[in-house]
Amino acid sequence: MCPKVILEGTRLTKKTDLAFALNEHPRVVGPRKYRYHSPLISGEWSGFTNRAWGRSLLDYGDAEEAAALEAYRTWVRMFELQRYYSWIVDRFHFSTQVTQERLGRRAHDFTWLEERLQPLGFAVVLCTRADSSFPAAREERLKISGNPAQYDDLDVFMREQADLREVASRSRLPVLELDVAGRSAGALADEVADFLQENDLLRSTDRPD
């Protein structure tokens, strides 16, 4: 089994919890008798600047633009080289496009990226919630957040969610929009597993060399 899933969505949409649940879901990665390393990567890794919550693959600035695009080329080449393994990605090119536009910068055309992801069997799960459910989700997150100020303006998340839906509507990849409000990570993972199975995305469609 080698599913490849990109989880997209604004903050407070349970993406990371879902990522961990998928990486241990027997219908997604197979039964496990013991825990071992699982490939889970994130476009939110803030590795471009030497500070906490620094710039990432999503919100890079002019100085990091070349590095960000090279990172995308590197990741997709890794996926191609390791095509018979499962990959779970927590935010990727949808979020980069939306974030760069919000920052008033050039939004790159990632058609080339999707053209390489598509034959590998990648799918996108767009995690969403009703606008009215964001305040309650914020209250839950504030109990554990190390950077609570980022949740002050919920309108930012609602606008970003609308923009992500627009990007998703143009994608070449299969997209599942997943309503996360009031649902556990396990229940959400079950729905993703159903989607992957129904679209024949759990196993490679070709034979290894």
DRENLO-503448 format. One record per residue (C-alpha): residue number from 1; residue in three letters; x negated, z, y. Coordinates in steps of 0.02 Angstrom, whole numbers, plus 50000, padded with zeros to 5 digits. Layout:
# residues N
<pt pos="NUM" code="ALA" x="X" z="Z" y="Y"/>
...
# end
This chain:
# residues 209
<pt pos="1" code="MET" x="50000" z="50000" y="50000"/>
<pt pos="2" code="CYS" x="49927" z="49950" y="50167"/>
<pt pos="3" code="PRO" x="50058" z="49957" y="50306"/>
<pt pos="4" code="LYS" x="50000" z="49933" y="50484"/>
<pt pos="5" code="VAL" x="50106" z="50016" y="50618"/>
<pt pos="6" code="ILE" x="50087" z="50025" y="50807"/>
<pt pos="7" code="LEU" x="50187" z="50168" y="50883"/>
<pt pos="8" code="GLU" x="50237" z="50135" y="51062"/>
<pt pos="9" code="GLY" x="50339" z="50236" y="51184"/>
<pt pos="10" code="THR" x="50324" z="50341" y="51340"/>
<pt pos="11" code="ARG" x="50282" z="50526" y="51340"/>
<pt pos="12" code="LEU" x="50399" z="50648" y="51253"/>
<pt pos="13" code="THR" x="50453" z="50524" y="51119"/>
<pt pos="14" code="LYS" x="50372" z="50609" y="50968"/>
<pt pos="15" code="LYS" x="50247" z="50469" y="50936"/>
<pt pos="16" code="THR" x="50103" z="50580" y="50882"/>
<pt pos="17" code="ASP" x="50210" z="50689" y="50768"/>
<pt pos="18" code="LEU" x="50279" z="50530" y="50690"/>
<pt pos="19" code="ALA" x="50103" z="50459" y="50669"/>
<pt pos="20" code="PHE" x="50049" z="50610" y="50566"/>
<pt pos="21" code="ALA" x="50210" z="50606" y="50465"/>
<pt pos="22" code="LEU" x="50187" z="50421" y="50424"/>
<pt pos="23" code="ASN" x="50008" z="50450" y="50370"/>
<pt pos="24" code="GLU" x="50068" z="50570" y="50235"/>
<pt pos="25" code="HIS" x="50233" z="50487" y="50190"/>
<pt pos="26" code="PRO" x="50235" z="50439" y="50004"/>
<pt pos="27" code="ARG" x="50342" z="50285" y="50037"/>
<pt pos="28" code="VAL" x="50221" z="50224" y="50171"/>
<pt pos="29" code="VAL" x="50047" z="50264" y="50106"/>
<pt pos="30" code="GLY" x="50087" z="50309" y="49925"/>
<pt pos="31" code="PRO" x="50088" z="50477" y="49836"/>
<pt pos="32" code="ARG" x="49940" z="50591" y="49872"/>
<pt pos="33" code="LYS" x="49875" z="50727" y="49757"/>
<pt pos="34" code="TYR" x="49752" z="50788" y="49889"/>
<pt pos="35" code="ARG" x="49720" z="50762" y="50074"/>
<pt pos="36" code="TYR" x="49588" z="50636" y="50128"/>
<pt pos="37" code="HIS" x="49537" z="50542" y="50285"/>
<pt pos="38" code="SER" x="49672" z="50427" y="50353"/>
<pt pos="39" code="PRO" x="49644" z="50297" y="50489"/>
<pt pos="40" code="LEU" x="49744" z="50351" y="50640"/>
<pt pos="41" code="ILE" x="49686" z="50286" y="50809"/>
<pt pos="42" code="SER" x="49753" z="50298" y="50986"/>
<pt pos="43" code="GLY" x="49746" z="50196" y="51144"/>
<pt pos="44" code="GLU" x="49760" z="50360" y="51239"/>
<pt pos="45" code="TRP" x="49586" z="50419" y="51190"/>
<pt pos="46" code="SER" x="49505" z="50458" y="51357"/>
<pt pos="47" code="GLY" x="49332" z="50396" y="51316"/>
<pt pos="48" code="PHE" x="49289" z="50292" y="51469"/>
<pt pos="49" code="THR" x="49250" z="50438" y="51584"/>
<pt pos="50" code="ASN" x="49157" z="50601" y="51557"/>
<pt pos="51" code="ARG" x="49300" z="50720" y="51596"/>
<pt pos="52" code="ALA" x="49456" z="50792" y="51517"/>
<pt pos="53" code="TRP" x="49606" z="50676" y="51527"/>
<pt pos="54" code="GLY" x="49494" z="50538" y="51590"/>
<pt pos="55" code="ARG" x="49533" z="50352" y="51588"/>
<pt pos="56" code="SER" x="49580" z="50269" y="51425"/>
<pt pos="57" code="LEU" x="49622" z="50101" y="51350"/>
<pt pos="58" code="LEU" x="49788" z="50114" y="51442"/>
<pt pos="59" code="ASP" x="49741" z="50166" y="51619"/>
<pt pos="60" code="TYR" x="49564" z="50099" y="51635"/>
<pt pos="61" code="GLY" x="49503" z="50053" y="51808"/>
<pt pos="62" code="ASP" x="49404" z="49904" y="51873"/>
<pt pos="63" code="ALA" x="49240" z="49979" y="51813"/>
<pt pos="64" code="GLU" x="49305" z="49996" y="51634"/>
<pt pos="65" code="GLU" x="49402" z="49834" y="51619"/>
<pt pos="66" code="ALA" x="49269" z="49739" y="51523"/>
<pt pos="67" code="ALA" x="49244" z="49887" y="51405"/>
<pt pos="68" code="ALA" x="49431" z="49902" y="51375"/>
<pt pos="69" code="LEU" x="49450" z="49719" y="51328"/>
<pt pos="70" code="GLU" x="49296" z="49731" y="51217"/>
<pt pos="71" code="ALA" x="49374" z="49883" y="51133"/>
<pt pos="72" code="TYR" x="49530" z="49781" y="51093"/>
<pt pos="73" code="ARG" x="49424" z="49642" y="51020"/>
<pt pos="74" code="THR" x="49328" z="49772" y="50918"/>
<pt pos="75" code="TRP" x="49484" z="49856" y="50850"/>
<pt pos="76" code="VAL" x="49567" z="49694" y="50798"/>
<pt pos="77" code="ARG" x="49408" z="49637" y="50712"/>
<pt pos="78" code="MET" x="49402" z="49803" y="50619"/>
<pt pos="79" code="PHE" x="49582" z="49777" y="50563"/>
<pt pos="80" code="GLU" x="49538" z="49603" y="50501"/>
<pt pos="81" code="LEU" x="49386" z="49666" y="50406"/>
<pt pos="82" code="GLN" x="49486" z="49811" y="50331"/>
<pt pos="83" code="ARG" x="49648" z="49717" y="50303"/>
<pt pos="84" code="TYR" x="49689" z="49801" y="50137"/>
<pt pos="85" code="TYR" x="49704" z="49975" y="50211"/>
<pt pos="86" code="SER" x="49839" z="50065" y="50307"/>
<pt pos="87" code="TRP" x="49823" z="50084" y="50495"/>
<pt pos="88" code="ILE" x="49929" z="50192" y="50610"/>
<pt pos="89" code="VAL" x="49901" z="50163" y="50797"/>
<pt pos="90" code="ASP" x="49971" z="50286" y="50926"/>
<pt pos="91" code="ARG" x="49999" z="50177" y="51082"/>
<pt pos="92" code="PHE" x="49914" z="50009" y="51103"/>
<pt pos="93" code="HIS" x="49937" z="49847" y="51197"/>
<pt pos="94" code="PHE" x="50119" z="49872" y="51253"/>
<pt pos="95" code="SER" x="50068" z="50032" y="51342"/>
<pt pos="96" code="THR" x="49915" z="49950" y="51418"/>
<pt pos="97" code="GLN" x="50018" z="49810" y="51494"/>
<pt pos="98" code="VAL" x="50148" z="49930" y="51566"/>
<pt pos="99" code="THR" x="50020" z="50055" y="51631"/>
<pt pos="100" code="GLN" x="49911" z="49923" y="51714"/>
<pt pos="101" code="GLU" x="50062" z="49848" y="51802"/>
<pt pos="102" code="ARG" x="50117" z="50021" y="51860"/>
<pt pos="103" code="LEU" x="49944" z="50048" y="51933"/>
<pt pos="104" code="GLY" x="49960" z="49885" y="52029"/>
<pt pos="105" code="ARG" x="49826" z="49797" y="51928"/>
<pt pos="106" code="ARG" x="49823" z="49636" y="51829"/>
<pt pos="107" code="ALA" x="49921" z="49645" y="51666"/>
<pt pos="108" code="HIS" x="49827" z="49551" y="51532"/>
<pt pos="109" code="ASP" x="49911" z="49425" y="51418"/>
<pt pos="110" code="PHE" x="49890" z="49496" y="51243"/>
<pt pos="111" code="THR" x="49958" z="49343" y="51154"/>
<pt pos="112" code="TRP" x="49786" z="49318" y="51076"/>
<pt pos="113" code="LEU" x="49792" z="49496" y="51007"/>
<pt pos="114" code="GLU" x="49964" z="49477" y="50929"/>
<pt pos="115" code="GLU" x="49915" z="49310" y="50853"/>
<pt pos="116" code="ARG" x="49779" z="49403" y="50758"/>
<pt pos="117" code="LEU" x="49885" z="49557" y="50718"/>
<pt pos="118" code="GLN" x="50033" z="49458" y="50652"/>
<pt pos="119" code="PRO" x="49953" z="49386" y="50494"/>
<pt pos="120" code="LEU" x="49887" z="49559" y="50451"/>
<pt pos="121" code="GLY" x="50066" z="49624" y="50439"/>
<pt pos="122" code="PHE" x="50070" z="49734" y="50595"/>
<pt pos="123" code="ALA" x="50237" z="49799" y="50658"/>
<pt pos="124" code="VAL" x="50283" z="49897" y="50814"/>
<pt pos="125" code="VAL" x="50393" z="50052" y="50816"/>
<pt pos="126" code="LEU" x="50456" z="50081" y="50992"/>
<pt pos="127" code="CYS" x="50503" z="50265" y="51007"/>
<pt pos="128" code="THR" x="50639" z="50295" y="51136"/>
<pt pos="129" code="ARG" x="50764" z="50426" y="51190"/>
<pt pos="130" code="ALA" x="50916" z="50430" y="51304"/>
<pt pos="131" code="ASP" x="50872" z="50469" y="51485"/>
<pt pos="132" code="SER" x="50983" z="50623" y="51478"/>
<pt pos="133" code="SER" x="50877" z="50697" y="51338"/>
<pt pos="134" code="PHE" x="50711" z="50698" y="51433"/>
<pt pos="135" code="PRO" x="50735" z="50868" y="51520"/>
<pt pos="136" code="ALA" x="50759" z="50961" y="51356"/>
<pt pos="137" code="ALA" x="50610" z="50870" y="51280"/>
<pt pos="138" code="ARG" x="50504" z="50923" y="51429"/>
<pt pos="139" code="GLU" x="50551" z="51106" y="51406"/>
<pt pos="140" code="GLU" x="50493" z="51099" y="51226"/>
<pt pos="141" code="ARG" x="50329" z="51014" y="51273"/>
<pt pos="142" code="LEU" x="50289" z="51139" y="51410"/>
<pt pos="143" code="LYS" x="50277" z="51276" y="51278"/>
<pt pos="144" code="ILE" x="50119" z="51196" y="51209"/>
<pt pos="145" code="SER" x="50051" z="51079" y="51343"/>
<pt pos="146" code="GLY" x="49877" z="51104" y="51413"/>
<pt pos="147" code="ASN" x="49917" z="50989" y="51559"/>
<pt pos="148" code="PRO" x="50097" z="51030" y="51610"/>
<pt pos="149" code="ALA" x="50089" z="50943" y="51780"/>
<pt pos="150" code="GLN" x="50098" z="50774" y="51695"/>
<pt pos="151" code="TYR" x="50281" z="50810" y="51653"/>
<pt pos="152" code="ASP" x="50338" z="50852" y="51829"/>
<pt pos="153" code="ASP" x="50420" z="50683" y="51865"/>
<pt pos="154" code="LEU" x="50529" z="50626" y="51721"/>
<pt pos="155" code="ASP" x="50582" z="50470" y="51817"/>
<pt pos="156" code="VAL" x="50409" z="50400" y="51782"/>
<pt pos="157" code="PHE" x="50442" z="50410" y="51595"/>
<pt pos="158" code="MET" x="50615" z="50333" y="51610"/>
<pt pos="159" code="ARG" x="50546" z="50184" y="51707"/>
<pt pos="160" code="GLU" x="50404" z="50165" y="51585"/>
<pt pos="161" code="GLN" x="50526" z="50165" y="51440"/>
<pt pos="162" code="ALA" x="50624" z="50023" y="51520"/>
<pt pos="163" code="ASP" x="50464" z="49925" y="51549"/>
<pt pos="164" code="LEU" x="50409" z="49951" y="51368"/>
<pt pos="165" code="ARG" x="50576" z="49882" y="51309"/>
<pt pos="166" code="GLU" x="50545" z="49727" y="51414"/>
<pt pos="167" code="VAL" x="50372" z="49701" y="51340"/>
<pt pos="168" code="ALA" x="50442" z="49730" y="51165"/>
<pt pos="169" code="SER" x="50573" z="49595" y="51191"/>
<pt pos="170" code="ARG" x="50433" z="49467" y="51213"/>
<pt pos="171" code="SER" x="50326" z="49523" y="51067"/>
<pt pos="172" code="ARG" x="50282" z="49410" y="50920"/>
<pt pos="173" code="LEU" x="50274" z="49561" y="50806"/>
<pt pos="174" code="PRO" x="50421" z="49640" y="50713"/>
<pt pos="175" code="VAL" x="50489" z="49781" y="50823"/>
<pt pos="176" code="LEU" x="50596" z="49931" y="50773"/>
<pt pos="177" code="GLU" x="50670" z="50030" y="50918"/>
<pt pos="178" code="LEU" x="50684" z="50209" y="50855"/>
<pt pos="179" code="ASP" x="50793" z="50339" y="50942"/>
<pt pos="180" code="VAL" x="50698" z="50503" y="50923"/>
<pt pos="181" code="ALA" x="50815" z="50625" y="51012"/>
<pt pos="182" code="GLY" x="50871" z="50771" y="50904"/>
<pt pos="183" code="ARG" x="50781" z="50707" y="50748"/>
<pt pos="184" code="SER" x="50637" z="50778" y="50648"/>
<pt pos="185" code="ALA" x="50474" z="50686" y="50619"/>
<pt pos="186" code="GLY" x="50518" z="50676" y="50434"/>
<pt pos="187" code="ALA" x="50685" z="50592" y="50467"/>
<pt pos="188" code="LEU" x="50604" z="50469" y="50587"/>
<pt pos="189" code="ALA" x="50469" z="50428" y="50460"/>
<pt pos="190" code="ASP" x="50604" z="50393" y="50330"/>
<pt pos="191" code="GLU" x="50684" z="50265" y="50447"/>
<pt pos="192" code="VAL" x="50516" z="50182" y="50480"/>
<pt pos="193" code="ALA" x="50485" z="50174" y="50293"/>
<pt pos="194" code="ASP" x="50654" z="50089" y="50269"/>
<pt pos="195" code="PHE" x="50611" z="49962" y="50405"/>
<pt pos="196" code="LEU" x="50440" z="49923" y="50330"/>
<pt pos="197" code="GLN" x="50515" z="49902" y="50156"/>
<pt pos="198" code="GLU" x="50658" z="49792" y="50216"/>
<pt pos="199" code="ASN" x="50534" z="49679" y="50308"/>
<pt pos="200" code="ASP" x="50408" z="49673" y="50164"/>
<pt pos="201" code="LEU" x="50274" z="49757" y="50269"/>
<pt pos="202" code="LEU" x="50214" z="49893" y="50151"/>
<pt pos="203" code="ARG" x="50094" z="49785" y="50052"/>
<pt pos="204" code="SER" x="49981" z="49638" y="50090"/>
<pt pos="205" code="THR" x="50063" z="49469" y="50063"/>
<pt pos="206" code="ASP" x="49901" z="49390" y="50000"/>
<pt pos="207" code="ARG" x="49781" z="49435" y="49863"/>
<pt pos="208" code="PRO" x="49611" z="49518" y="49893"/>
<pt pos="209" code="ASP" x="49458" z="49412" y="49860"/>
# end
